[in-house]
Amino acid sequence: MSRKRQRMEQFGEAPKLKRQLRPPEPWTLKDKLIVCGAFAAGFIALFGGPILKSVVAHRQIVNRRLAAWEERFRLSEAEMIRLRQIESKFHGSGFQIAPQDGSHQQVDAHKRELSRAMNPQSASEFIKFYHKKNPCGIR
């Protein structure tokens, strides 16, 4: 036995074999960051997935519509670029919390703007097509 230990036992003190450690903190910075990151990832997965799906679906619908117009009305590349700009300005990116309801006047103005971006022959076919499709539309 060491002298120190013998002396401690003589005076009735319990020997201190180990140094007492401080109790660990309940939440370290690393733990807090991990928990916040998990909540953020869950939030993004919960809302980001449907938003991304909506935007991609909207883009596909617009592309199909424009491809059909290009074939039906024999549009040039410059006209297609202009029509794509008009469509994206009117309909947006596809992320909508509430569906967009345009009045008849707004829809008519949009169709007229589309027809102005086309050559005259295609524009007249476009107006006839949409007037037949929607009688209360373009006049």
Contact map, one row per residue, 1 for C-alpha under 8 A:
1110110000000000000000000000000000000000000000000000000000000000000000000000000000000000000000000000000000000000000000000000000000000000000
1111110000000000000000000000000000000000000000000000000000000000000000000000000000000000000000000000000000000000000000000000000000000000000
1111111000000000000000000000000000000000000000000000000000000000000000000000000000000000000000000000000000000000000000000000000000000000000
0111111100000000000000000000000000000000000000000000000000000000000000000000000000000000000000000000000000000000000000000000000000000000000
1111111110000010000000000000000000000000000000000000000000000000000000000000000000000000000000000000000000000000000000000000000000000000000
1111111111000000000000000000000000000000000000000000000000000000000000000000000000000000000000000000000000000000000000000000000000000000000
0011111111100000000000000000000000000000000000000000000000000000000000000000000000000000000000000000000000000000000000000000000000000000000
0001111111111110000000000000000000000000000000000000000000000000000000000000000000000000000000000000000000000000000000000000000000000000000
0000111111111110000000000000000000000000000000000000000000000000000000000000000000000000000000000000000000000000000000000000000000000000000
0000011111111000000000000000000000000000000000000000000000000000000000000000000000000000000000000000000000000000000000000000000000000000000
0000001111111000000000000000000000000000000000000000000000000000000000000000000000000000000000000000000000000000000000000000000000000000000
0000000111111100000000000000000000000000000000000000000000000000000000000000000000000000000000000000000000000000000000000000000000000000000
0000000111111110000000000000000000000000000000000000000000000000000000000000000000000000000000000000000000000000000000000000000000000000000
0000000110011111000000000000000000000000000000000000000000000000000000000000000000000000000000000000000000000000000000000000000000000000000
0000100110001111100000000000000000000000000000000000000000000000000000000000000000000000000000000000000000000000000000000000000000000000000
0000000000000111111000000000000000000000000000000000000000000000000000000000000000000000000000000000000000000000000000000000000000000000000
0000000000000011111000000000000000000000000000000000000000000000000000000000000000000000000000000000000000000000000000000000000000000000000
0000000000000001111100000000000000000000000000000000000000000000000000000000000000000000000000000000000000000000000000000000000000000000000
0000000000000001111110000000000000000000000000000000000000000000000000000000000000000000000000000000000000000000000000000000000000000000000
0000000000000000011111000000000000000000000000000000000000000000000000000000000000000000000000000000000000000000000000000000000000000000000
0000000000000000001111100000000000000000000000000000000000000000000000000000000000000000000000000000000000000000000000000000000000000000000
0000000000000000000111110000000000000000000000000000000000000000000000000000000000000000000000000000000000000000000000000000000000000000000
0000000000000000000011111000000000000000000000000000000000000000000000000000000000000000000000000000000000000000000000000000000000000000000
0000000000000000000001111100000000000000000000000000000000000000000000000000000000000000000000000000000000000000000000000000000000000000000
0000000000000000000000111111000000000000000000000000000000000000000000000000000000000000000000000000000000000000000000000000000000000000000
0000000000000000000000011111000000000000000000000000000000000000000000000000000000000000000000000000000000000000000000000000000000000000000
0000000000000000000000001111111100000000000000000000000000000000000000000000000000000000000000000000000000000000000000000000000000000000000
0000000000000000000000001111111100000000000000000000000000000000000000000000000000000000000000000000000000000000000000000000000000000000000
0000000000000000000000000011111110000000000000000000000000000000000000000000000000000000000000000000000000000000000000000000000000000000000
0000000000000000000000000011111111000000000000000000000000000000000000000000000000000000000000000000000000000000000000000000000000000000000
0000000000000000000000000011111111100000000000000000000000000000000000000000000000000000000000000000000000000000000000000000000000000000000
0000000000000000000000000011111111110000000000000000000000000000000000000000000000000000000000000000000000000000000000000000000000000000000
0000000000000000000000000000111111111000000000000000000000000000000000000000000000000000000000000000000000000000000000000000000000000000000
0000000000000000000000000000011111111100000000000000000000000000000000000000000000000000000000000000000000000000000000000000000000000000000
0000000000000000000000000000001111111110000000000000000000000000000000000000000000000000000000000000000000000000000000000000000000000000000
0000000000000000000000000000000111111111000000000000000000000000000000000000000000000000000000000000000000000000000000000000000000000000000
0000000000000000000000000000000011111111100000000000000000000000000000000000000000000000000000000000000000000000000000000000000000000000000
0000000000000000000000000000000001111111110000000000000000000000000000000000000000000000000000000000000000000000000000000000000000000000000
0000000000000000000000000000000000111111111000000000000000000000000000000000000000000000000000000000000000000000000000000000000000000000000
0000000000000000000000000000000000011111111100000000000000000000000000000000000000000000000000000000000000000000000000000000000000000000000
0000000000000000000000000000000000001111111110000000000000000000000000000000000000000000000000000000000000000000000000000000000000000000000
0000000000000000000000000000000000000111111111000000000000000000000000000000000000000000000000000000000000000000000000000000000000000000000
0000000000000000000000000000000000000011111111110000000000000000000000000000000000000000000000000000000000000000000000000000000000000000000
0000000000000000000000000000000000000001111111111000000000000000000000000000000000000000000000000000000000000000000000000000000000000000000
0000000000000000000000000000000000000000111111111000000000000000000000000000000000000000000000000000000000000000000000000000000000000000000
0000000000000000000000000000000000000000011111111100000000000000000000000000000000000000000000000000000000000000000000000000000000000000000
0000000000000000000000000000000000000000001111111110000000000000000000000000000000000000000000000000000000000000000000000000000000000000000
0000000000000000000000000000000000000000001111111111000000000000000000000000000000000000000000000000000000000000000000000000000000000000000
0000000000000000000000000000000000000000000111111111100000000000000000000000000000000000000000000000000000000000000000000000000000000000000
0000000000000000000000000000000000000000000001111111110000000000000000000000000000000000000000000000000000000000000000000000000000000000000
0000000000000000000000000000000000000000000000111111111000000000000000000000000000000000000000100000000000000000000000000000000000000000000
0000000000000000000000000000000000000000000000011111111100000000000000000000000000000000000000000000000000000000000000000000000000000000000
0000000000000000000000000000000000000000000000001111111110000000000000000000000000000000000000000000000000000000000000000000000000000000000
0000000000000000000000000000000000000000000000000111111111000000000000000000000000000000000001100000000000000000000000000000000000000000000
0000000000000000000000000000000000000000000000000011111111100000000000000000000000000000000011100000000000000000000000000000000000000000000
0000000000000000000000000000000000000000000000000001111111110000000000000000000000000000000001000000000000000000000000000000000000000000000
0000000000000000000000000000000000000000000000000000111111111000000000000000000000000000000001000000000000000000000000000000000000000000000
0000000000000000000000000000000000000000000000000000011111111100000000000000000000000000000011000000000000000000000000000000000000000000000
0000000000000000000000000000000000000000000000000000001111111110000000000000000000000000000011000000000000000000000000000000000000000000000
0000000000000000000000000000000000000000000000000000000111111111000000000000000000000000000000000000000000000000000000000000000000000000000
0000000000000000000000000000000000000000000000000000000011111111100000000000000000000000000000000000000000000000000000000000000000000000000
0000000000000000000000000000000000000000000000000000000001111111110000000000000000000010000000000000000000000000000000000000000000000000000
0000000000000000000000000000000000000000000000000000000000111111111000000000000000000000000000000000000000000000000000000000000000000000000
0000000000000000000000000000000000000000000000000000000000011111111100000000000000000000000000000000000000000000000000000000000000000000000
0000000000000000000000000000000000000000000000000000000000001111111110000000000000000000000000000000000000000000000000000000000000000000000
0000000000000000000000000000000000000000000000000000000000000111111111000000000100110000000000000000000000000000000000000000000000000000000
0000000000000000000000000000000000000000000000000000000000000011111111100000000000000000000000000000000000000000000000000000000000000000000
0000000000000000000000000000000000000000000000000000000000000001111111110000000000000000000000000000000000000000000000000000000000000000000
0000000000000000000000000000000000000000000000000000000000000000111111111110000000000000000000000000000000000000000000000000000000000000000
0000000000000000000000000000000000000000000000000000000000000000011111111111000100000000000000000000000000000000000000000000000000000000000
0000000000000000000000000000000000000000000000000000000000000000001111111110000000000000000000000000000000000000000000000000000000000000000
0000000000000000000000000000000000000000000000000000000000000000000111111100000000000000000000000000000000000000000000000000000000000000000
0000000000000000000000000000000000000000000000000000000000000000000011111110000000000000000000000000000000000000000000000100110000000000000
0000000000000000000000000000000000000000000000000000000000000000000011111111000000000000000000000000000000000000000000000100000000000000000
0000000000000000000000000000000000000000000000000000000000000000000011101111101100000000000000000000000000000000000001100100000000000000000
0000000000000000000000000000000000000000000000000000000000000000000001000111111100000000000000000000000000000000000000000000000000000000000
0000000000000000000000000000000000000000000000000000000000000000000000000011111110000000000000000000000000000000000000000000000000000000000
0000000000000000000000000000000000000000000000000000000000000000000000000001111111000000000000000000000000000000000000000000000000000000000
0000000000000000000000000000000000000000000000000000000000000000000000000011111111100000000000000000000000000000000011000000000000000000000
0000000000000000000000000000000000000000000000000000000000000000010001000011111111110000000000000000000000000000000000000000000000000000000
0000000000000000000000000000000000000000000000000000000000000000000000000000111111111000000000000000000000000000000000000000000000000000000
0000000000000000000000000000000000000000000000000000000000000000000000000000011111111100000000000000000000000000000010000000000000000000000
0000000000000000000000000000000000000000000000000000000000000000010000000000001111111110000000000000000000000000010010000000000000000000000
0000000000000000000000000000000000000000000000000000000000000000010000000000000111111111000000000000000000000000000000000000000000000000000
0000000000000000000000000000000000000000000000000000000000000000000000000000000011111111100000000000000000000000000000000000000000000000000
0000000000000000000000000000000000000000000000000000000000000000000000000000000001111111110000000000000000000000110000000000000000000000000
0000000000000000000000000000000000000000000000000000000000000100000000000000000000111111111100000000000000000000000000000000000000000000000
0000000000000000000000000000000000000000000000000000000000000000000000000000000000011111111110000000000000000000000000000000000000000000000
0000000000000000000000000000000000000000000000000000000000000000000000000000000000001111111100000000000000000000000000000000000000000000000
0000000000000000000000000000000000000000000000000000000000000000000000000000000000000111111100000000000000000100000000000000000000000000000
0000000000000000000000000000000000000000000000000000000000000000000000000000000000000011111111000001000000000000000000000000000000000000000
0000000000000000000000000000000000000000000000000000000000000000000000000000000000000011111111100000000000000000000000000000000000000000000
0000000000000000000000000000000000000000000000000000001001100000000000000000000000000001001111100000000000000000000000000000000000000000000
0000000000000000000000000000000000000000000000000000011111100000000000000000000000000000001111110000000000000000000000000000000000000000000
0000000000000000000000000000000000000000000000000010011000000000000000000000000000000000000111111000000000000000000000000000000000000000000
0000000000000000000000000000000000000000000000000000000000000000000000000000000000000000000001111111000000000000000000000000000000000000000
0000000000000000000000000000000000000000000000000000000000000000000000000000000000000000000000111110000000000000000000000000000000000000000
0000000000000000000000000000000000000000000000000000000000000000000000000000000000000000000000011111000000000000000000000000000000000000000
0000000000000000000000000000000000000000000000000000000000000000000000000000000000000000000000011111100000000000000000000000000000000000000
0000000000000000000000000000000000000000000000000000000000000000000000000000000000000000001000010111110000000000000000000000000000000000000
0000000000000000000000000000000000000000000000000000000000000000000000000000000000000000000000000011111000000000000000000000000000000000000
0000000000000000000000000000000000000000000000000000000000000000000000000000000000000000000000000001111111100000000000000000000000000000000
0000000000000000000000000000000000000000000000000000000000000000000000000000000000000000000000000000111111100000000000000000000000000000000
0000000000000000000000000000000000000000000000000000000000000000000000000000000000000000000000000000011111110000000000000000000000000001100
0000000000000000000000000000000000000000000000000000000000000000000000000000000000000000000000000000011111111000000000000000000000000000000
0000000000000000000000000000000000000000000000000000000000000000000000000000000000000000000000000000011111111100000000000000000000000000000
0000000000000000000000000000000000000000000000000000000000000000000000000000000000000000000000000000011111111110000000000000000000000000100
0000000000000000000000000000000000000000000000000000000000000000000000000000000000000000000000000000000111111111000000000000000000000000110
0000000000000000000000000000000000000000000000000000000000000000000000000000000000000000000000000000000011111111100000000000000000000000000
0000000000000000000000000000000000000000000000000000000000000000000000000000000000000000010000000000000001111111110000000000000000000000000
0000000000000000000000000000000000000000000000000000000000000000000000000000000000000000000000000000000000111111111000000000001000000000010
0000000000000000000000000000000000000000000000000000000000000000000000000000000000000000000000000000000000011111111100000000001000000000010
0000000000000000000000000000000000000000000000000000000000000000000000000000000000000100000000000000000000001111111110000000000000000000000
0000000000000000000000000000000000000000000000000000000000000000000000000000000000100100000000000000000000000111111111000000000000000000000
0000000000000000000000000000000000000000000000000000000000000000000000000000000000000000000000000000000000000011111111100111011000000000000
0000000000000000000000000000000000000000000000000000000000000000000000000000000000000000000000000000000000000001111111110010000000000000000
0000000000000000000000000000000000000000000000000000000000000000000000000000001001100000000000000000000000000000111111100010000000000000000
0000000000000000000000000000000000000000000000000000000000000000000000000010001000000000000000000000000000000000011111110110000000000000000
0000000000000000000000000000000000000000000000000000000000000000000000000010000000000000000000000000000000000000001111111110000000000000000
0000000000000000000000000000000000000000000000000000000000000000000000000000000000000000000000000000000000000000000101111111000000000000000
0000000000000000000000000000000000000000000000000000000000000000000000000000000000000000000000000000000000000000000000111111100000000000000
0000000000000000000000000000000000000000000000000000000000000000000000001110000000000000000000000000000000000000001001111111110000000000000
0000000000000000000000000000000000000000000000000000000000000000000000000000000000000000000000000000000000000000001111111111111000000000000
0000000000000000000000000000000000000000000000000000000000000000000000000000000000000000000000000000000000000000001000011111111100000000000
0000000000000000000000000000000000000000000000000000000000000000000000001000000000000000000000000000000000000000000000001111111110000000000
0000000000000000000000000000000000000000000000000000000000000000000000001000000000000000000000000000000000000000001000000111111111000000000
0000000000000000000000000000000000000000000000000000000000000000000000000000000000000000000000000000000000000011001000000011111111100000010
0000000000000000000000000000000000000000000000000000000000000000000000000000000000000000000000000000000000000000000000000001111111110000000
0000000000000000000000000000000000000000000000000000000000000000000000000000000000000000000000000000000000000000000000000000111111111000000
0000000000000000000000000000000000000000000000000000000000000000000000000000000000000000000000000000000000000000000000000000011111111110110
0000000000000000000000000000000000000000000000000000000000000000000000000000000000000000000000000000000000000000000000000000001111111111111
0000000000000000000000000000000000000000000000000000000000000000000000000000000000000000000000000000000000000000000000000000000111111110000
0000000000000000000000000000000000000000000000000000000000000000000000000000000000000000000000000000000000000000000000000000000011111110000
0000000000000000000000000000000000000000000000000000000000000000000000000000000000000000000000000000000000000000000000000000000001111111110
0000000000000000000000000000000000000000000000000000000000000000000000000000000000000000000000000000000000000000000000000000000001111111110
0000000000000000000000000000000000000000000000000000000000000000000000000000000000000000000000000000000100000000000000000000000000100111111
0000000000000000000000000000000000000000000000000000000000000000000000000000000000000000000000000000000100110000000000000000000001100111111
0000000000000000000000000000000000000000000000000000000000000000000000000000000000000000000000000000000000010011000000000000001001100111111
0000000000000000000000000000000000000000000000000000000000000000000000000000000000000000000000000000000000000000000000000000000000100001111
